[in-house]
Amino acid sequence: MTEAITNTSAHFQGSGVVSFTTEQLRDVRPGLARIRVDVCALCGSDKRLLASGAAVVPGHEVVGTVVESAPGAPEAGTRVVVFIPVSCGECKACLEHQNNRCYNLEGLMGWQFDGGFAEYMDVPPQCLIPVPDDIPSDVAVLALDTFGTAAHALRLGARTQPDGIQKLLVIGCGPLGLGVVSVALAMGIPTVHAWDPNESRLELAQKLGATAARDLESINQYQVVAEVSGAEAARATAQNLVEPGGAILALGESNDPYVMPATPRWRRTDCFTVRSFYFPPSEVADNWDLLRSHGARLRDTIMTPTRLGDLEETFTRFLDGDFVKPYITHEEN
């Protein structure tokens, strides 16, 4: 008799509590593909679910291997990353390969649909993107939130500037901010400065190749400012430092509203405020090239491998700042 295959998955109960279940795998629902999770990275946004509890299995930065394919999905044995927006495939945006802008977005993997803090997950075919053979899984996972989101934001920001981005400031050197630093350097942006109140995080940005910004008082310093912390003070700083005609990339998320201050300085500043979400499939090929040049360096600078069974402790260390970008791996090291 063939031994039944089981799936261990994590569940967020709220208030930082993580529980686990191990159940026999059921048949894959029609229209879905099944992947074995190889790597699932922790994201700062997961902290909200950890605190509030989640109705589904969390985890949305996933690399896996297809074990049961489906129409429109890569064949079994293919390594894939999971594109988190569950898009309709039929609206104007989807037909233009801008699925991150889907007009009929059903939800997100790891948020409204079971995610990757598990051994297996079932995924709509349109959410599976094959990984090139030359990119290891612990680098490929950066193609999602860390590199993919950063690259899309920088591309949108560059569209506001006639000669592209020449001078960039990154405020907030968490995982996404450090991703913006790495992608900006990989894109060849000539001047990349960074700032974070945490000196150790700022040192990581410098290790990646950024210059530490020390003057946060003088106005009109930077053509483009990527605000990646979501903190009210950081947003105000970005609004003072951006040049007239420049752009603020509003990437930092928090529960506080984004405010345009009613100050003479802000009323008299002509600039762009750019908000972006994730990245479209049309940019994937270029993102793989960016990863080839700078992905391994970023992995070695910020990432720490851990195990699924240690997820609660891993989140504790993530919240405490001991880990910058931990990831769950099922692969043998």
C-alpha positions as CSV (number, residue, x, y, z in Angstrom):
1,M,0.0,0.0,0.0
2,T,1.3,3.5,-0.9
3,E,1.9,5.6,2.1
4,A,-0.4,8.6,2.3
5,I,1.2,12.0,1.7
6,T,0.6,14.5,4.5
7,N,0.9,18.3,4.6
8,T,2.0,20.2,7.6
9,S,0.8,23.8,7.5
10,A,1.1,26.8,9.9
11,H,-1.8,28.8,11.2
12,F,-1.8,32.3,12.8
13,Q,-4.1,32.4,15.8
14,G,-3.5,36.0,16.6
15,S,-1.3,37.8,19.2
16,G,1.8,36.2,17.8
17,V,0.6,32.6,18.3
18,V,1.5,30.0,15.6
19,S,-0.1,26.5,15.5
20,F,0.4,23.6,13.1
21,T,-1.7,20.9,11.6
22,T,-0.7,17.8,9.8
23,E,-3.3,16.3,7.5
24,Q,-3.5,13.9,4.7
25,L,-3.4,15.7,1.3
26,R,-6.7,15.8,-0.4
27,D,-7.2,15.7,-4.2
28,V,-6.3,18.9,-6.0
29,R,-9.4,20.9,-6.8
30,P,-10.2,21.1,-10.6
31,G,-8.4,24.0,-12.2
32,L,-5.6,24.3,-9.6
33,A,-2.0,23.1,-9.7
34,R,-0.2,21.7,-6.6
35,I,3.4,22.7,-5.7
36,R,5.7,21.4,-3.1
37,V,7.0,24.5,-1.2
38,D,10.8,24.7,-1.3
39,V,11.2,28.2,0.1
40,C,8.8,30.7,1.7
41,A,10.2,34.1,2.9
42,L,8.8,36.1,5.7
43,C,7.5,39.6,4.8
44,G,7.0,42.6,7.0
45,S,3.3,42.6,6.0
46,D,3.0,39.1,7.5
47,K,3.4,40.8,10.9
48,R,-0.1,42.2,10.6
49,L,-1.6,38.7,10.1
50,L,0.5,37.4,13.0
51,A,-1.0,39.9,15.3
52,S,-4.6,39.7,14.1
53,G,-4.8,36.0,13.1
54,A,-5.5,34.7,9.6
55,A,-8.3,32.7,8.1
56,V,-6.0,31.0,5.6
57,V,-2.4,29.6,5.7
58,P,-0.2,32.7,5.4
59,G,3.0,33.1,3.4
60,H,3.2,34.8,0.1
61,E,6.8,34.9,-1.0
62,V,7.0,31.3,-2.3
63,V,9.3,29.2,-4.5
64,G,8.2,25.6,-5.2
65,T,8.2,22.7,-7.5
66,V,5.1,21.6,-9.4
67,V,4.0,18.1,-8.3
68,E,0.5,18.1,-10.0
69,S,0.0,20.3,-13.0
70,A,-3.3,21.7,-14.4
71,P,-4.4,23.2,-17.7
72,G,-2.3,26.4,-18.3
73,A,0.2,25.5,-15.6
74,P,3.9,24.5,-16.0
75,E,4.4,20.8,-16.1
76,A,5.3,18.7,-13.1
77,G,8.9,19.0,-12.0
78,T,9.1,22.7,-13.0
79,R,10.4,25.1,-10.3
80,V,8.2,28.1,-10.0
81,V,7.6,31.3,-8.0
82,V,4.1,32.2,-6.9
83,F,2.7,35.5,-8.3
84,I,0.5,36.5,-5.5
85,P,-2.4,38.5,-7.2
86,V,-5.1,36.0,-8.3
87,S,-6.1,37.9,-11.5
88,C,-9.1,37.3,-13.8
89,G,-7.0,37.0,-17.0
90,E,-9.8,38.7,-19.0
91,C,-9.9,42.4,-18.1
92,K,-8.0,45.1,-20.0
93,A,-5.0,45.1,-17.6
94,C,-4.6,41.3,-17.7
95,L,-4.8,41.2,-21.5
96,E,-2.0,43.7,-21.5
97,H,0.1,41.4,-19.2
98,Q,-0.4,43.9,-16.3
99,N,-2.0,41.4,-14.0
100,N,-1.0,43.3,-10.9
101,R,-3.5,45.9,-12.1
102,C,-6.4,43.4,-12.6
103,Y,-9.8,45.1,-12.5
104,N,-11.4,42.0,-11.0
105,L,-8.7,41.0,-8.5
106,E,-10.0,38.0,-6.5
107,G,-7.5,38.3,-3.8
108,L,-3.9,37.4,-2.9
109,M,-2.1,34.2,-2.3
110,G,-1.3,33.9,1.4
111,W,-3.9,36.5,2.3
112,Q,-7.3,35.4,0.9
113,F,-6.0,32.0,-0.4
114,D,-3.8,29.5,1.4
115,G,-0.1,30.4,1.1
116,G,3.3,29.0,1.6
117,F,3.9,28.4,5.3
118,A,3.2,24.7,4.6
119,E,4.8,21.8,2.8
120,Y,2.3,21.9,-0.1
121,M,0.0,24.5,-1.6
122,D,-2.5,24.6,-4.4
123,V,-2.2,27.5,-6.8
124,P,-4.2,28.9,-9.8
125,P,-2.2,28.3,-13.0
126,Q,-1.9,32.0,-13.8
127,C,0.0,32.5,-10.6
128,L,2.9,30.2,-11.5
129,I,6.0,31.6,-13.1
130,P,8.8,29.2,-14.1
131,V,12.3,29.9,-12.5
132,P,15.3,29.8,-14.7
133,D,17.6,26.8,-14.0
134,D,20.6,29.0,-13.2
135,I,18.9,30.9,-10.3
136,P,18.8,29.0,-7.0
137,S,15.5,29.0,-5.0
138,D,16.9,31.2,-2.2
139,V,17.7,33.8,-4.7
140,A,14.6,33.3,-6.9
141,V,12.3,34.1,-3.9
142,L,13.7,37.7,-4.0
143,A,12.2,38.1,-7.5
144,L,8.8,38.6,-5.7
145,D,8.4,41.3,-3.1
146,T,12.0,42.3,-2.6
147,F,13.3,42.7,-6.2
148,G,10.0,42.6,-8.2
149,T,8.2,45.3,-6.2
150,A,11.3,47.5,-6.0
151,A,12.0,47.2,-9.7
152,H,8.4,48.1,-10.7
153,A,8.4,51.2,-8.4
154,L,11.7,52.4,-9.8
155,R,10.5,51.9,-13.4
156,L,7.4,53.9,-12.7
157,G,9.4,56.6,-11.0
158,A,11.8,56.7,-14.0
159,R,8.8,57.4,-16.3
160,T,8.2,60.7,-14.4
161,Q,11.7,61.9,-15.2
162,P,12.7,62.9,-18.7
163,D,16.3,61.6,-18.3
164,G,15.5,58.7,-16.0
165,I,16.6,58.6,-12.3
166,Q,20.0,60.0,-11.7
167,K,19.9,60.7,-7.9
168,L,17.9,58.5,-5.5
169,L,17.4,58.5,-1.8
170,V,16.0,55.4,-0.1
171,I,14.4,56.1,3.3
172,G,14.0,52.9,5.4
173,C,16.4,50.0,5.1
174,G,14.2,47.1,5.9
175,P,14.0,44.2,3.4
176,L,12.2,46.1,0.7
177,G,14.3,49.2,1.2
178,L,17.4,47.2,0.8
179,G,15.8,45.6,-2.2
180,V,15.3,49.1,-3.7
181,V,19.0,49.8,-3.0
182,S,20.1,46.6,-4.8
183,V,17.8,47.1,-7.7
184,A,18.7,50.7,-8.2
185,L,22.4,49.8,-8.3
186,A,21.7,46.9,-10.7
187,M,19.8,49.3,-12.9
188,G,22.8,51.6,-13.0
189,I,21.3,54.6,-11.2
190,P,24.4,56.7,-10.7
191,T,23.8,58.1,-7.2
192,V,22.0,55.9,-4.6
193,H,21.9,57.2,-1.0
194,A,20.1,55.5,1.9
195,W,19.0,56.4,5.4
196,D,17.6,54.5,8.4
197,P,17.6,55.5,12.1
198,N,18.9,52.0,12.8
199,E,22.7,52.2,12.2
200,S,23.0,48.4,11.6
201,R,20.4,48.6,8.8
202,L,22.1,51.6,7.3
203,E,25.4,49.7,7.4
204,L,23.7,46.9,5.4
205,A,22.7,49.5,2.7
206,Q,26.3,50.7,2.6
207,K,27.5,47.1,2.3
208,L,25.3,46.7,-0.7
209,G,26.8,49.8,-2.3
210,A,24.7,52.8,-1.2
211,T,26.1,56.0,0.4
212,A,24.7,57.0,3.8
213,A,22.6,60.2,3.7
214,R,23.6,62.4,6.6
215,D,21.8,65.7,5.8
216,L,18.0,65.2,6.2
217,E,17.3,68.9,6.9
218,S,18.2,70.7,3.7
219,I,15.2,70.8,1.2
220,N,15.3,70.0,-2.5
221,Q,18.2,67.5,-2.4
222,Y,17.0,64.4,-4.3
223,Q,15.4,63.9,-7.7
224,V,13.6,60.8,-6.5
225,V,12.9,59.6,-2.9
226,A,11.8,56.1,-2.2
227,E,10.0,56.2,1.2
228,V,9.9,52.5,2.3
229,S,9.2,52.7,6.0
230,G,5.6,53.9,6.2
231,A,6.4,56.1,9.2
232,E,4.9,59.5,9.4
233,A,8.2,61.2,10.1
234,A,9.8,59.4,7.1
235,R,7.0,60.5,4.8
236,A,7.4,64.1,6.0
237,T,11.2,63.9,5.4
238,A,10.7,62.6,1.9
239,Q,8.3,65.5,1.1
240,N,11.0,68.0,2.2
241,L,13.9,66.4,0.4
242,V,12.4,65.8,-3.0
243,E,13.4,68.3,-5.7
244,P,10.7,70.3,-7.6
245,G,9.8,68.2,-10.6
246,G,11.0,65.1,-8.8
247,A,9.1,62.1,-7.5
248,I,8.3,60.4,-4.2
249,L,7.9,56.6,-4.5
250,A,5.4,55.8,-1.7
251,L,6.2,52.2,-0.9
252,G,6.1,52.1,2.9
253,E,2.9,50.7,4.3
254,S,1.4,51.4,7.7
255,N,-2.1,51.8,9.3
256,D,-1.7,55.6,9.3
257,P,-3.2,57.6,6.4
258,Y,-0.8,59.0,3.8
259,V,-1.0,62.8,4.4
260,M,-0.2,65.7,2.0
261,P,0.8,68.4,4.5
262,A,-0.8,71.8,4.3
263,T,2.5,73.6,4.6
264,P,3.8,76.4,2.3
265,R,6.7,74.2,1.3
266,W,4.4,71.4,0.1
267,R,1.8,73.6,-1.5
268,R,4.6,75.2,-3.6
269,T,6.3,72.0,-4.6
270,D,5.7,70.7,-8.1
271,C,6.4,66.9,-8.0
272,F,5.0,63.4,-8.5
273,T,3.8,61.0,-5.8
274,V,3.9,57.5,-7.2
275,R,2.3,54.5,-5.5
276,S,2.9,51.1,-7.1
277,F,1.7,47.6,-6.3
278,Y,3.8,44.5,-6.9
279,F,5.0,44.0,-10.5
280,P,3.4,42.8,-13.8
281,P,4.4,39.6,-15.6
282,S,5.7,41.7,-18.5
283,E,8.7,42.7,-16.3
284,V,9.6,39.2,-15.2
285,A,12.3,38.5,-17.7
286,D,14.1,41.8,-16.9
287,N,13.8,41.0,-13.2
288,W,15.6,37.7,-13.6
289,D,18.5,39.6,-15.2
290,L,18.6,42.0,-12.2
291,L,18.7,39.0,-9.9
292,R,21.5,37.4,-11.8
293,S,23.7,40.5,-11.2
294,H,22.8,41.4,-7.6
295,G,20.5,38.7,-6.1
296,A,23.1,36.5,-4.6
297,R,24.8,39.4,-2.9
298,L,21.5,40.6,-1.4
299,R,20.7,37.1,-0.2
300,D,24.1,36.8,1.5
301,T,23.6,40.2,3.1
302,I,20.1,39.9,4.5
303,M,18.7,36.4,4.4
304,T,18.6,33.7,7.1
305,P,17.4,30.1,6.4
306,T,15.0,28.6,9.1
307,R,12.6,25.7,9.3
308,L,8.8,25.6,9.2
309,G,8.5,24.1,12.7
310,D,10.4,27.1,14.1
311,L,8.1,29.7,12.6
312,E,6.9,31.3,15.8
313,E,10.4,31.7,17.1
314,T,11.5,33.0,13.7
315,F,8.8,35.6,13.7
316,T,9.8,36.7,17.3
317,R,13.4,37.2,16.1
318,F,12.1,39.0,13.0
319,L,10.0,41.3,15.1
320,D,13.0,41.9,17.4
321,G,15.3,42.8,14.5
322,D,17.6,39.8,14.9
323,F,16.6,38.6,11.4
324,V,16.4,41.0,8.4
325,K,14.9,38.6,5.9
326,P,14.3,35.1,7.2
327,Y,12.9,32.4,5.0
328,I,11.5,28.9,5.6
329,T,13.3,26.3,3.6
330,H,12.4,22.6,3.0
331,E,15.5,22.1,1.0
332,E,18.5,20.3,2.4
333,N,21.4,22.7,3.1
